[in-house]
């Protein structure tokens, strides 16, 4: 904002000066911090490059046995990761159709196929049990509901029903009323 805009908003000259000075000092500090961060980033990049060069020198100075050992460790690491990827696919296959999140699947996966599949099958069995129990409860609740169909155009209360009101109902409504309330009908 400009000085005139701040003065127009009702700030005093002293407040505007303090505000603008604070703004300028913050901008100066931000520039200094930005330069410092850029300088540190350059140092980090230089350090990474030096580390890479050191690794190359170390590899060049390794004996054949050390090179073989390093390659073996790398191969074992890659094999472990490949097994995990394969086992994750197998676990997903076992749990297909259950909408299980990746985070849970990842917690089941190890580099051992048997362990991963056992864990997945245990989870699948538990989910099947939960689904079966829930389905049974829902079906039992539905079966135990005492739902009587109602027609909105047929009076639901028998109190106040008289022969005159009854005669105004359609033939189907009259038949329904007679079937549902034979005592009231016979009392007329």
N, C-alpha and C positions, 0 to 999 in steps of 0.2 A: 504494500500500500504506500501511497505517497503521503508526504507530510500534510498537504492540503486536505486530503480525504479524511485523515485522522482528526485534524482540527475541526472539520465540518461535522464530525460525529460527536463533538463535544469534549474531546480530550484537551487538556491544558498543554501549553507549549512544552512545559517541563516533562509531562508524561510522554508526549510524542517523542521528544529527544531521547529520553531513557529507553523507550521501546525500540526506536530505530538503532540506538547504540547496541542494545542487547541483540537485536537481529543481526547486525553486522558482525558482532563478536562471535555469535553462534556460527555464522557462515564461515568466518575465518577458521574457527576450531574444526568445523566439518572438513574444510579443505586440507588442513594439517593432518587430520585423522585419515582422510582418504589417501593422501600421499604416503603416510606411514604404513597403511595397509598394503598399498601397492608395492612399497619397498619390501615389506615382509613377504609378500607373495612372490616377488622375484627371488628372495632368499630361499623360500620353500622350493621353488622350481629348480634353483641351482642345486639345492641339497638332493632333490630327487634325481637329478641328472648325475650328480656325483655318486649317488648310491647305485644307480644303474651301471655306471662305468666300473665301480668297485666290484659289483657282482660279475661283470664280464671278465675282469682281471682275475678274480678268484676262480672262475670257471676255467680260465686258460691255465692257471697254475695248479689246478687239481690233477691229481694222478688219475690214471685210467680207472683205478678202483673207486676213487671218490666220485668220478663222473658217472660210473655205472650205478653207484649207490644213490646219487642224486636223481638219476633217471628212474630208478626203481621206486623211490619215494613219490615222485611225480606220477608215475604210472599207477601206483597203489591209490593215490589220492583221486585220480581220474576214474579208476575202476569203482571206488567207493561211491563217487558221485553218480556214475552211470547206473550202479545197482539201485541207488535211491530213486533215480528217475524211473527206472523199470518197475520197482516196487510200488512207487506212487501210482503208476498206470494200472498195476494189478489191483491195488486197493480201490482206486476209482471204479474199476470194473466190478468189484465185489459190491460196492456201495452205490452202483448206478441206480437211479430212480429214487434215491432217498434225499436228494437235495442237501447233501452234507457240504459244509463250507471247507474251503481249501486249508484253512488254519487247523481244523480238526483232522483233516486227512494228513497234513504234514506231521502232526503229533503222533500219528499211527505208524508212519513210515520210518524204517531203519534200513541199514544196508543188508540185513538178513531177510530174505524173502519169506521164510517160514514164520518168523516173528511178526512181520508186517501183515501177512495174510491171516494169521491167528487173531491178531488184534482187530482186524477189519471184520472177520467173521463173528467175533464176540459182539462187536458194536452192532452188526447187522441183526444178530439174534435178539439183542436187547431192543432194538428199534421195532422189529417184528412183534415182539411181545407187547410193547407199549401200544403199537397200532391195533393189535388184536384186542387188548383190554379196553382201549378207548372205543373201538367199534362196538364191542359187546355192551359196554355201558350206555352208549348212545342208543343202540337198538333196544335195550331194556327200558331205557327212559321213554323212548318213543312208544313202545308197546304198552307201557303203564299209563300213558297219558289218557285222561278221561275227556276226550274231545267230542262234544256233541255238535253236529252241524246246526247252524242257525240260518234262518232266512231273514233278511233284513225287512222284508215287506210283510212278514207274518208277525203279529204281536207276540212277544216272548212271555209276557206275563198273562196269566189266565185271570187274574183279578181284573175286574172292570170289563171282562168279555161278557157280552150279552148276546141275545139272539139277533138283535138289530145289527151289531157290529159283525157278527158271524155271517149274516146274510150279505154283507157288502164284500166279503172275501171271494176270490175266484174259486172255482170248483176244486182245483188242485190244493189251494190253501185251506179250503174247508176240510178236504179229506185228510190233509196233514194234521190239522187241528184236532179232528175227531180221533185220529190214531194216537196222537200224543197226549190228549186230554179227554179220555172217554168219560171220566167221572163228571167233569164240568158240562160236557155236552148232554149227558143223560139227565142232569139235574134241571134242564130247561123244560 
